[in-house]
């Protein structure tokens, strides 16, 4: 923080842990996303594959060495991943021979058929579809009803604005997804059983900034072939230094 010249207050930052098949990363995200992501830990040799459910985190029991860093009640459910999960449920339940699904292949030719079939999209692609009226016209009545509920949910619950009738919007979404035949997932379970767990302003704690860090660091991990190296983090910090539009340099590129 000192080297980056960021003003650090513990209440202004939150810890984001990102895992993949290649590595495990921990990064600090600024509340409000004023500052860029700051990585604090990186590991490539994590071997755990099973994470049993814990009823209590008591030091000295069941491999728990220390007390939790944060209160479990302070854990934030990631809004972006909720949206990605709901999009995945929607696409997987679509009629694979219908006009709507065929339109997805036409609209995103660079995405493999396997990814489209599994409903794997990123945030910008979903925002593009939400604004695409032609896609909505290609859907059958049941799919169109579910898509309308999904769009209303994204715009009136997941962002900085929460509608007064957000509970009704969530219930409409769940009913429409059920009618469409979507399978129950962890994201849908959160909305069904833990709606009061979400903070009032989801836009302020959005994990989209963390997802950008995930995409940036993934490209660097490919260069380092999944091997841990302090040089990789140095390269990432260099991108933070370079990502300043108003910066002046002695030599032009």
C-alpha positions as CSV (number, residue, x, y, z in Angstrom):
1,X,0.0,0.0,0.0
2,X,2.9,2.4,0.8
3,X,4.6,1.7,-2.5
4,X,1.3,2.2,-4.4
5,X,0.6,5.4,-2.4
6,X,-2.9,4.2,-1.4
7,X,-4.6,5.5,1.7
8,X,-5.3,2.4,3.7
9,X,-8.2,2.1,6.1
10,X,-9.3,-1.4,7.1
11,X,-12.9,-0.4,6.8
12,X,-12.5,0.6,3.2
13,X,-11.1,-2.7,1.9
14,X,-12.4,-6.3,1.7
15,X,-10.6,-9.6,1.2
16,X,-11.4,-11.5,-2.1
17,X,-10.2,-15.1,-2.4
18,X,-10.1,-16.5,-6.0
19,X,-9.3,-20.1,-6.7
20,X,-8.8,-21.9,-10.0
21,X,-7.3,-25.2,-11.2
22,X,-3.9,-23.4,-11.5
23,X,-3.6,-21.5,-8.2
24,X,-5.2,-19.9,-5.2
25,X,-5.1,-16.1,-4.9
26,X,-6.0,-13.6,-2.2
27,X,-6.5,-9.9,-3.2
28,X,-7.7,-6.8,-1.5
29,X,-10.6,-5.0,-3.2
30,X,-11.6,-1.4,-2.4
31,X,-15.1,-0.7,-1.3
32,X,-16.5,1.5,-4.1
33,X,-13.8,0.3,-6.5
34,X,-11.9,3.6,-6.4
35,X,-8.5,1.8,-6.3
36,X,-7.3,-1.2,-8.3
37,X,-7.0,-4.7,-6.9
38,X,-4.0,-5.3,-4.6
39,X,-2.8,-9.0,-4.5
40,X,-1.5,-10.2,-1.1
41,X,-1.0,-13.9,-1.6
42,X,-0.5,-16.5,-4.3
43,X,-0.1,-20.2,-4.2
44,X,0.2,-23.0,-6.9
45,X,0.6,-26.1,-4.8
46,X,-2.7,-26.3,-3.0
47,X,-3.7,-30.0,-2.8
48,X,-7.0,-29.9,-0.9
49,X,-9.9,-31.3,-3.0
50,X,-12.5,-31.8,-0.3
51,X,-13.9,-29.1,2.0
52,X,-16.2,-30.7,4.6
53,X,-18.9,-28.6,6.1
54,X,-18.0,-27.0,9.5
55,X,-20.6,-26.5,12.2
56,X,-18.2,-24.5,14.3
57,X,-14.7,-23.1,13.7
58,X,-13.0,-23.9,17.1
59,X,-9.2,-23.7,17.2
60,X,-7.6,-27.0,17.9
61,X,-10.5,-29.1,16.5
62,X,-10.8,-30.6,13.0
63,X,-7.6,-28.9,11.7
64,X,-8.6,-25.4,12.8
65,X,-5.5,-23.7,14.0
66,X,-6.7,-20.2,14.6
67,X,-9.8,-18.2,15.1
68,X,-11.5,-17.0,11.9
69,X,-10.2,-13.8,10.5
70,X,-13.7,-12.4,10.1
71,X,-17.1,-13.0,11.5
72,X,-19.0,-15.5,9.2
73,X,-21.9,-13.2,9.3
74,X,-19.7,-10.5,7.5
75,X,-19.1,-12.8,4.5
76,X,-20.5,-11.1,1.3
77,X,-22.2,-13.2,-1.4
78,X,-20.7,-12.2,-4.7
79,X,-23.2,-10.4,-6.9
80,X,-21.4,-11.0,-10.2
81,X,-21.1,-14.7,-9.6
82,X,-24.8,-14.8,-8.7
83,X,-25.5,-13.3,-12.1
84,X,-23.1,-15.6,-13.9
85,X,-24.7,-18.6,-12.2
86,X,-28.3,-17.6,-13.0
87,X,-27.2,-17.0,-16.7
88,X,-25.7,-20.5,-16.7
89,X,-29.0,-22.0,-15.3
90,X,-31.0,-20.1,-17.9
91,X,-29.0,-21.2,-21.0
92,X,-28.7,-24.8,-19.9
93,X,-32.5,-25.0,-19.6
94,X,-33.1,-23.5,-23.1
95,X,-34.4,-25.5,-26.0
96,X,-31.2,-26.4,-27.8
97,X,-33.0,-26.6,-31.1
98,X,-34.8,-23.3,-30.6
99,X,-34.2,-19.9,-32.3
100,X,-32.9,-18.4,-29.0
101,X,-30.1,-20.9,-28.5
102,X,-29.1,-20.7,-32.2
103,X,-29.0,-17.0,-31.9
104,X,-26.5,-17.2,-29.1
105,X,-24.1,-19.2,-31.4
106,X,-24.5,-16.6,-34.1
107,X,-24.0,-13.6,-31.7
108,X,-20.9,-15.1,-30.0
109,X,-19.0,-17.0,-32.8
110,X,-15.8,-16.9,-30.8
111,X,-17.2,-18.9,-27.9
112,X,-17.0,-22.6,-28.3
113,X,-20.2,-24.7,-28.6
114,X,-19.3,-26.5,-25.4
115,X,-19.2,-23.2,-23.4
116,X,-22.4,-21.9,-24.9
117,X,-24.1,-25.3,-24.2
118,X,-23.0,-25.0,-20.5
119,X,-24.0,-21.3,-20.3
120,X,-20.5,-20.0,-19.6
121,X,-20.5,-16.3,-20.2
122,X,-18.7,-13.3,-18.7
123,X,-20.1,-10.1,-17.4
124,X,-19.8,-7.9,-20.6
125,X,-21.4,-10.6,-22.7
126,X,-24.4,-10.8,-20.4
127,X,-24.8,-7.0,-20.4
128,X,-24.7,-7.2,-24.2
129,X,-27.5,-9.8,-24.2
130,X,-29.6,-7.9,-21.7
131,X,-29.7,-4.9,-24.1
132,X,-30.3,-7.0,-27.2
133,X,-34.0,-6.9,-28.2
134,X,-33.5,-9.3,-31.0
135,X,-32.4,-12.1,-28.6
136,X,-35.6,-11.6,-26.6
137,X,-37.7,-11.9,-29.8
138,X,-36.1,-15.2,-30.6
139,X,-37.1,-16.8,-27.3
140,X,-40.3,-18.9,-26.8
141,X,-42.9,-17.6,-24.3
142,X,-41.6,-19.6,-21.3
143,X,-38.0,-18.6,-22.0
144,X,-39.0,-15.0,-22.6
145,X,-40.8,-14.8,-19.3
146,X,-37.8,-16.1,-17.5
147,X,-35.4,-13.7,-19.3
148,X,-37.6,-10.8,-18.5
149,X,-37.6,-11.7,-14.8
150,X,-33.8,-12.2,-14.9
151,X,-33.3,-8.7,-16.5
152,X,-35.5,-7.1,-13.9
153,X,-33.6,-8.9,-11.2
154,X,-30.2,-7.7,-12.5
155,X,-31.3,-4.1,-12.9
156,X,-33.3,-3.7,-9.7
157,X,-31.4,-5.9,-7.2
158,X,-27.8,-6.7,-8.1
159,X,-26.7,-3.1,-8.8
160,X,-26.5,0.0,-6.7
161,X,-30.3,0.5,-6.9
162,X,-32.6,-1.9,-5.1
163,X,-36.3,-1.7,-5.9
164,X,-38.8,-1.5,-3.1
165,X,-40.5,-4.7,-4.5
166,X,-37.2,-6.6,-4.7
167,X,-38.7,-9.6,-2.9
168,X,-41.5,-9.8,-5.5
169,X,-38.9,-9.6,-8.3
170,X,-36.9,-12.4,-6.7
171,X,-40.0,-14.6,-6.3
172,X,-41.0,-14.0,-9.9
173,X,-37.5,-15.0,-11.0
174,X,-37.6,-18.2,-9.0
175,X,-41.1,-19.1,-10.3
176,X,-40.1,-18.4,-13.9
177,X,-36.9,-20.5,-13.6
178,X,-38.9,-23.3,-12.1
179,X,-41.4,-23.2,-15.0
180,X,-38.5,-23.2,-17.5
181,X,-37.1,-26.4,-15.8
182,X,-33.9,-24.9,-14.4
183,X,-32.1,-27.1,-11.9
184,X,-31.6,-25.9,-8.3
185,X,-28.1,-24.4,-7.9
186,X,-26.2,-22.8,-5.0
187,X,-26.9,-19.4,-6.4
188,X,-30.7,-20.0,-6.6
189,X,-30.6,-21.5,-3.1
190,X,-29.1,-18.2,-1.8
191,X,-32.0,-16.3,-3.4
192,X,-34.6,-18.7,-2.1
193,X,-33.4,-19.2,1.5
194,X,-31.0,-16.4,2.3
195,X,-32.3,-13.3,0.7
196,X,-31.9,-11.2,3.8
197,X,-28.2,-12.1,3.8
198,X,-27.5,-9.7,0.9
199,X,-26.4,-6.1,1.8
200,X,-28.6,-3.2,0.8
201,X,-26.2,-1.8,-1.8
202,X,-24.8,-4.7,-3.8
203,X,-23.1,-2.3,-6.3
204,X,-20.7,-1.0,-3.6
205,X,-19.5,-4.6,-2.8
206,X,-19.6,-5.9,-6.4
207,X,-17.0,-8.5,-7.2
208,X,-16.7,-7.3,-10.8
209,X,-13.4,-5.6,-9.8
210,X,-12.2,-9.0,-8.5
211,X,-13.2,-10.7,-11.7
212,X,-11.1,-8.2,-13.7
213,X,-8.2,-9.1,-11.4
214,X,-8.9,-12.8,-12.1
215,X,-8.8,-12.2,-15.9
216,X,-5.6,-10.1,-15.7
217,X,-3.7,-12.5,-13.4
218,X,-4.9,-15.5,-15.5
219,X,-3.1,-14.1,-18.6
220,X,0.1,-13.7,-16.5
221,X,-0.2,-17.2,-15.1
222,X,-0.2,-18.6,-18.6
223,X,3.0,-16.8,-19.3
224,X,4.6,-18.3,-16.1
225,X,3.0,-21.8,-16.9
226,X,1.4,-22.1,-13.5
227,X,4.7,-21.8,-11.6
228,X,4.9,-19.5,-8.5
229,X,7.3,-16.6,-9.0
230,X,7.6,-13.2,-7.3
231,X,8.3,-11.8,-10.7
232,X,4.7,-12.4,-11.7
233,X,3.3,-10.3,-8.9
234,X,5.9,-7.6,-9.9
235,X,4.6,-7.7,-13.4
236,X,1.1,-7.2,-12.1
237,X,2.1,-4.3,-10.0
238,X,3.7,-2.8,-13.0
239,X,0.4,-2.8,-14.8
240,X,-1.1,-0.9,-11.9
241,X,1.6,1.7,-12.3
242,X,1.1,1.9,-16.0
243,X,-2.7,2.1,-15.8
244,X,-2.7,5.8,-15.1
245,X,-4.1,7.9,-18.0
246,X,-2.7,11.2,-16.6
247,X,0.8,9.9,-15.9
248,X,3.7,11.6,-17.7
249,X,6.8,9.8,-18.8
250,X,10.2,11.0,-19.9
251,X,10.1,8.8,-23.0
252,X,7.2,8.3,-25.4
253,X,6.3,4.7,-26.3
